């Protein structure tokens, strides 16, 4: 028997015995990691190059090359990858993330769609004692993951013995499986007969679910599609906001957050919401060069609709088409069916059985086109989608990138096309401007201020006459406004001695004051969401390389025009300015390193109040731009401070204009000439804050 085969069999036996003997004990330390200078073992991939893209936000460790190549931990990871999962090699970023997880660190991993995010937690889970809880947003995604794990790992985890029930690699406990199956899933976790338990975030709001999981003593808590914390948590699914507390309730297992799309502010919110500690952040591969990017612009809805149907019919199949409303998906699918195409609508209003039928047909290539709202396909690994078309703009570039990333997962050429009318932005702005029920917020604040002692969320919800899930949003606003404390046991208490906006002591025990501060937080969030919609407009209307625009938004460098978008094919980026006028990103940025030739057309604050800071935008037209050979005053990645908008970070530089992501108001595009002349913006990392500066 070959030595590798012997090792693999010993490893399999060890994993089975180790897990059965230690089903609920605390996780052991990661295997020792002595340094070795020898070459990698045969068949092992080499370490990623030292300049491989990996980005870290301030205070977040860059985990690239933190362990010597060929050490025992890496050897074990690669062996389990090969023998347990059938992976000939690991993809870029996977090894760094797996190593951090085995070291017991909280890990935020951003890998491209189809880049192997699931394996990042699945493989280390087999080497840690205790089950793995996976929070997954969609039942279809849970079902897909359970099926894949069961097919791969049942043999490795071992069959039933005379004293044990059969081992199950993964189980789901959701509304789709029935009460008996859910109970069986929790029993399997408590008894150590399964490794992976998949849940929806709403289930963790239940006391009995958290109690059952505490008994199982999980070693990992995984949040899949973690960008949903930011995109859904505030309004659509507020239970995402409770995950940080749920993690504490379960004994604080190591946290793993996974996503394919997360700009720097989204990554920061993920870390904060999940209360992540000692975070290892791995960010790789936003660029998908195999996807051809284009935008078609229209002035009339009728012309756009005709061209949309013709384009869908003519593109290579299978295809995904995204529409903003359920009605639009139904109408588009019907029109395509009239042309002889196999086309199905897909949205949350369909019966669960019908949605499963559409999913199965799509995965088996039995339908040409699925016309869907944004939830379809999240995490479903269908490698051969050739075309993704958006009938309307997405609500943000984060969502748009996630959706077009479902094309070309097999690495073959694919198409992503946006059909755009500026009027379509109105619907997205409406969605982004969700208002808080001020009457209910004031009622909740009043009850908290008059409670006299900490109260439970359930008691507060009953007294306020709201559902406990709906209460979560109000609690989140009050907590973010620094007027409410959430104790470790989940009870809520007002903070009467908090500090007001102007630095003066103001009593948050006054319901009116508590409500005012919470509403200010809500309005700031609306402003940020509006700015994200405007960034979507900037992408649609840019005359520069679209890929560079996307990469800059996500904080990833590019080497210039991509040659595979409509703007590059038309030669527009090179016509607009000479190559040497591009401003390179700062080498010393430890958070982001956006593309120097990022796109034009970002948002401006046309609706801002008529104060001095608004004058910074749209001015400087016709003025001389800075010498392109001079050092950029505000390089990409630089921390800055605006006299009115506060702290932010430069995310894009182009000629005389910069785009800054401000903590309080979102994305703003500024004229460098104007902000320098009026002393509106300073480098926070080089100069004292300009507290006394005036426009």
N, C-alpha and C positions, 0 to 999 in steps of 0.2 A: 504494500500500500504506500502511495506517495506521502511524503511528509506533510504536504498541504492538506491532503485528505484526512490524515490522522489528526492534524490540528483542528480541522473543521469539526470532526466528530467529537473530539474532546470538548471543544467550545460549546457545541450543541448540548452535550451532556451536562456541562457545567452550568449553562444558563437554566436548564430544566431543574437541576438539583438545587441551585442557588435560590431560584424563585420559589420553589416548593418549601424549602427549609426556612425561608425568610419572607413570608408573604406580607407581613405588615410591620416590619421593623424599619427604623429610620434608615435612610439611604447611606451606604458606605461611602467613604471618601473615594474620589476618582483613583484609578490605578496609578502607581508611582510613575513619574515621568523623568527618568534619568536622561541626561544629555548623551547623545551618541553622535559620533562623527562619521559613521559608516554610511554607505549609500542606501537608498530605499530598497525594501524587499522586492523581489521579482514581481512584476505585475502591478506594482503600486504606482499611481501617478505622481509626478513631481509636484512640489509645492507651487502655489501660484506665484507669478513673478512679483517682485517687490513693489512694482508700480501698479499692481492690479488695483482697480478702483474700489476703495472702501472708504466710507465717509463716517465721521463721528461728530455728533453735536457737542457743544461745550460741556465738559464734565463727563463725557461718555467715552469710555476707553475704546481705542481702535485695536481690535483683537487680531489683526493680521500678524502672522508669524510670531505669536506669543509663546509657542512651544517649539522645541527643536524638531526638525523633520526626522521622521523615523523613530520617534520615541514610543514607549510602550502603549500609551493611550492612543496615539494615532494608529499604531499597528492593530490594536484591538478594534478600533472603529472601522478600519478598512476590512478587517476579516469578517466582522458581523455584516458589513455592507455587502460583501461578496457572497457569503454563505447563507445569510438570512434573507437578504433582499435581492440577490442576483445582480448587484451592481458591479460592473467591471471596473468602474472608477467613480470617484465623487466629483460633483460639479463645483465650479468656483463658488467659494463662500460656505459650502456645506461643512467642510472639515472644521473651519474656524468656529462656526456656530455650535457644532456638536461637541467640540472640545470644551467650549465655555459652559455648556449645559452639564457636562460630566464633572466640571469643577464646581458645580452647585451655584453658578451665577445666573441671575436673571438675564434673559437674552432677547433682544429685539432684532429680528431677522427680516430684511427686505430683499427678496429675490424676485426675478422676473417671473411672469406667468409661465408655467411649465418648467421652472428652474429647480424643482425638487424641494420646495418648502416643507412638505409633509415629512419627508425623510429626515429632516433636521431634528425633529423631536422623536419620531418613531424609533429610530435606531438607538439613541441614548437611553430611551425608556426601557429597553431590554436589559440594559446594564445597570439599572438603578432598582433598588428595592421599593416596592409600593406601586400602586396603579397610577395611571396617567389620566387626568380629567381633561377632556378637550371640549372647549366651548366653540360651537360652530353655528353660524347664523341660519343656515337653511337645512331643512330635512333632506333635500336631494343631495346636498353636499355630505351630510352625515352618512347617508345610505351608501354613497360612492366610496367613502373612506372605509367604512366597516367592511364592505365587500372586498376591497383591495387588500386590507390587512388580513382578513380571514384567509384569503387565497394564498398569501405569502407566508404567513407565520404559524399556521396551525401545526404544521409538522415540526417546526422548531420548538414550540412551546410544549409539545408532547400530547399523547392521547390520554384517555382516562385510565386509571389504575383501579385496583380492587377497592381502594378506599377513597377515591376522589371521583368527582364528576368530570366529564370531559372539559378540557381547557378550551376557552374561546379567546381568540386573539383580541377581538373587539366586539363591543355591544353598544347599542344606542338605546337611550331612554327618552323618547320623544312622543308627541301626541299621535304619531303615525303608527305606533306599534301596539297600542292597547295597554290597559292597566296591568294585566298579568305579565306581559313581556317586560314592562318597565320594572315591575317588582323583581322579576327574575334577573334583570340586568344589575340592579343594585345588590341583590344577593350574590351574584357572581363576583362583583367588585369586593364586597366585604369578605368573602371566603377565599379571595386570592386566586380565583379561577379565570380571571381575565385581566388583561393589561390595560386596555384602552376603553374608557367610557365616554361616549359622545353625548353632549347635552346642548340645549338651547340656553341662552342667557336668562330667559324668563324662569327656567326651572330652578335656578340657584337663588331665586328670591324666596323659595319655600323653605320653611324651617326644617321639615322632615327630610328634604333632600340634602341640606347642608349637614344635618345630624348623621345621616347614613354615610356621607362622604368623610366626615370626621373619623368615623370608626374605621374606614378603609385606609386612612393615613396616606394620602397620595404623595408621590414624590415629585410629580410635575403637574403644573396647571398651565394648559396651553390655550391661548386665544387665537383661533384661526381667523383669517380675514380681519385682522385687528384694526384696519382702517375704519371699520364699521363703528368703532367706539366714537370716532369724531363725526362721521357722516350720518349715523343713525341715532347715536346715543342721546343727543340733546332733545329730540322730538319724537322720532318715529318709534324707537325701541329704547325707552329710558332705562330698561334693566341693564343695558350695557354700562351705565354709570355706577351700578352696584358691584361690579366685578371686583374692584379693589377691596371692598369690605368682605366680599365672599372669600377672597384669597386669605385674608387675615383669619376669618372664621374657620378655615380648613387647616389651620396650623402653619400657615405661611410656607407652602411648598415653593420650589423654584418656579419662576414664571417664564414662559416662552410666548412671545407675541410674534405672529407671522403675518406678512402681507406682501402683495406684489406692487403696491402703489402707496407711497407715503412721502409727501414732501416734508421738509424739516419741521414745519409747525405741527403737522399731523403726528410725526414721530414723537415730538415733545408731549403732545396731549396723550398719546398712548402710554408713555412712561408715567406721566402724572396720574392718569386715571387708574392704572393698574398698580400704582404705588410700588413701582419697580425699584430695586436697590442694586447697587454694584452692577450696573447694566453693561453688558457687552453688546455693542451695536454693530451688526454686520449689514452693510448696504452694498449691493452689487447689481450691476447689469441692467440699468434702466433702458439702455439702448437696445432696440429690436430692429436691426438694419434690414432684416428680411421683409419688414412690413412697409409697403409703399404708402405714403401719406398724401392726402389731397383734400381740398375743400372746394366745393362748388357753391357759388354765391348766386342768389336769386333776389329779384325785387317783387315778384308776385307769387302767391301761394299756389295758384293754378299751374304756372310754369314749373315750379319746383316739384309739385306732385307728379306731373307728367314725366319729367326727367328722372325722378326717383324710381318710378315703376320701370321705366326703360332700363335704367342702370342696374337695378336688381336682377331683372330678367337676363341681362347680358353678361353679368359677371360670373366668374367660375364658382361652382358650388362644391360643398355646402356653404351656406351663407347665414350670417346672423344680422338681423336688422333691428335697431333699437328705436323705439318711439316713446314719446313722453307720457302718453296716456293709454289706458286700457282700450278705449274706443278706437284710438288710432291703430293699435295692433290688430284689432278685429277687421277694420276697414282695409288696411294694407294687405293682410293675408287673403281677404276675399278677392281683391283685385288681382293679386298674383295667381290665385287659383283659377280665375277666369282665363288666364293666359296659358293654362295647362301645367303650371308648376305645382309641385306638392309643397304647400305652404301652410303653416299652422301658427295661430296666435298663441302667446304664452304670457300669462299674468296671474296675479294673486287672486283674481276673481274667479278663476276656473276651479272646478272640483279637483281635489287632490289626485283622484284616479286619472282624470284627464291630463293633468300636468305630468304625471308619471308616464302616460302613453306618449306624450310629445317628447319627453326626455329620451325615452327608449328609442323612438323612431329617429330622433336626431343622432343619437350615439351610433345607431346601426346603419346610418346613411340611407334610411328609408324616406327621408323628406329632404327637399332641396333647400328650403328656407324656413327659419323660425323668426317670426316677428314678435319681439318681446319688449316688456318693460325691463328696467335695469337689473332686476334680481336674477334673471335667467343666466345659467351657465357659470355662476360664481363658484370657482373651484372645480368645475367639471372638466376633466382632462380629455378633451377631444382634440387630437393632434392635427387633424387635416382640415380645419376650418380655413377656407381660402379667402373669404370676404367678410368684412364687418362694415356695415353702413349705418350711419346715424341719420335718421330722418329729421331730428332736431338736435340742437346743442345739448350736451350733457350739463349737469349742474356745476361741474368743476373739472379742471384738468386731471385731478386725481381720479375721478370717476371715469373720465374719457379714456385715460391710459389703461385703467383696469379693464374696460370693455373692449378696446381694440386689441389688448393683449391676448384675447382668446383666439386671435387669428395666427396662423403659422407656427403653432407650437412644435411642429415637426421640423422646423428650421427651413422649410421651403418657402418660396415667395408667396406673399399674401397682400391683400389690399385693405386699406382702411380709408373710408371716404366719408366726409361730413357734408351734409346738405344744409346750407346756412342761409337764413334770412335774419337780418338784424332785429326784425320784429319778434322773432322766436325767443329772444332773450327776455321778453316780458314775462313769459310763463315761468322761466327759471328765477327771475327776480321775485316773482310772486311767491314761489316756493321758498326762496331764501329769506323772505320777510315775515315768517311766521310770528305772530304776536302772542304774547303771554296773556293769559286770562288774569288781568290785574285784580279783579274782584276776588277770585279764589286765592291768589297770591297773598293779598292783604288779609284774608280770613286765616290762612295758614300762619302768617307772621303774627297775627294777633293772638292766636291760640298758643303759639310757642312763647311769646312774650309774657303771657299771663299764666303760663303753666306752673311756674315756681319751682320746677324740678325737671330732670330729664324725662322725656316721654318716648315711648316706642313708636316706630313708624305706623304700625297697625292702629294703635290707639289714636294717633293724630289723624290718620286717614278717616277713621270712623267719625271722629268729632267734626272734621272739616267737610264730610260728605263727599269725599272723592275716592276713587280707586287707589289702592296702594301703589300701583305702577305709575299712575298719573302724578301721585304725590312726589315721586322721585325727581321729577323735573323741578318742582318748586324747591325741594330740599337742596338740589344741586345749585340752583341760582343763589339761594341764601348762603350756602356754604362757600361758593365762589366769591360772594360779596363780603366774606369774612365777618358775617354776623351770626353764623350758626356753627356749632361744634357737633360732630358725629363721634360719639364715644366708641370704644373698642367693642362694646356689646351691641352697637347699633342704635342706641338711644340718642335722642336729639335734645340739644340744649342751646338756648340763645347765648350770645356772647355780649354782655352789656357794656364791656369796657373797650370795645374795638374803636379804632381810630377813624375819623371821618376823612373825606376826600382832601380837605385842605390841611390836614395834619393836626386838626384840633380834635379833642376828645368829644365824641358824640355817642349817645346811648343808643345802641342797637336794640335795647329793650323797648324802645318806642316803635310800635308797629309801623307808623308812617315812615320813619327813618329806615327801618329794615326793608320795607317794601321799595322805597326809593332806590336804595343801593342795589337790590336784586334786579330791579328794572334797568338800572344802568348797565349791569352785566349782560342782561338779555339784549339790550340795544347794541352793545359792543359786539356781541356775537353775530347779530344781524348784519352789522357793518362789515364784519369779516367775511361772512357768507356772500354778501353782495360783491365784495372785491374779488372773490373767487370766480363768480359769474363773469365779472369783467375781464379776468385773466383768460377765461374761455373765449370771450370776444376777441381779446388780443391775439390768441392763436388763430382764430378764424380769419381775421383781417390782416395778419402780418404779410409783409412783402419780402420777408427773409426766410431762411431755411426753417421749415416747421419742426424738424427733428431737433435742431439746436434750441428752438424755443421750448420744446418739451423737456429736454435734458436740463436746461437752465432752471426751469421751474422745480425740478426734483433735485437740484444741487449737484448735477453730474457734469463733468467737462465733456466737451466735444472738440474735434479737431478741425472744425470748419463745416461748410456746406456738405450735406450728406449725399447729394446726387440722386436720392431716391424719394423726393417729394415733388409736388407740382411746382413749387417755387424754384427749386434747384434745376428741374428740367427746363424751365423757362429762362434760366440764367439770371433771374432777378437778384439773388443775393450779391453776385459779383458786380452787377450793374450799379447797385446802390452805393457801394463804397469800395475802396481798395482794400485788399486783404490786410495791409499793414496798419489799417486804422482800427482794427479790433483791439479791444483792451483785454489783456490777459488777466486771469484771476490771480489773486494773491496766493503765493506759495505757502504762506504761514497760516492760512485759514484751517482751523481744525474742525469746522462744522460743515461748511459747504464750499464747493469749488465750481460754481456754475460756468457754463460756456461763455466764452468771451464774445462770441458773435451771436448772442441770443437775439431773438426776434424783436422787431419793432411792433408798435401797436398795442402795448399794454394799457391797462386802465388808468384813467385820470379821475380825479375826484370832482366831477362836474357838479355834483349835488352838495358839495361841502358848504358849510356856513361861510359867509363873506368875511373871513378873517385873514390874517396875513399869511398863514400857512397855505391857504388855498391858492394864493397868488403864485406860489412856487410852481404850479402845474400849468402847462400850456403856454408859459412865457419863455422868453429866450428864443422865440422863433426868429430866424434870420440872423441871429447873432453868431459870431465866430465860435467854432468849437475849439476845445482844448487841443494843444499840440499832441498828436497821437504818440509821439515818442516820449512824452513826459510821463512821470508816474501818475497813475490814476488817483485822484483825491479820495474817491470812495470805491475801492475795488470790490469785486464780487466776494461775498463772504464776510465783509467788514461789519462790525457792530457799530451802529450809529445812534444818534439821538436827535430828534426833531423838537423844536421849541414848543410845539403844540401837540404833536402826535406821540411824543415820548420815544421809547426805545424800539429799535428794529434792526433788521439785518438786510444788507444789500444782496439781492438774489440775481440781478441781471444788470449788465452794463452795456450800453450801446451808444456810441458817439457822445453826444452831450446829454443823454438821458440815462437815468438809472431807475430801476424798480426796486422798491424797498418793501419788505414785509414788516409792518409795525405790529407790535403786540396787541394794541388796542383797536386799531382801525383796519387792519388787513393790508392788502397790497396797494401801493401808491406809486405812480410814475412821476418823477421829478426832473426838472431841468437843472443840471449841475451848475450852469452859469448863474441861474437865478438864486439857488439856495446858497451859493458861495457869496454872491454880492450882498445878500440880505442876512447872512449869518444864521440861516434857518436850520442848518444841519451840521453836526460835528461828528468826528470819529470818536466813539465812546471808548475805543481801545487805545487811543493815543492822547486824548485831550480831556480836561475836566469837563463835566457837564455844564452846558451854558445856561445856568439857571437864570442869569440876569440878562441874557440876550433878548433883544427885541427885533422885530422885522424892520 
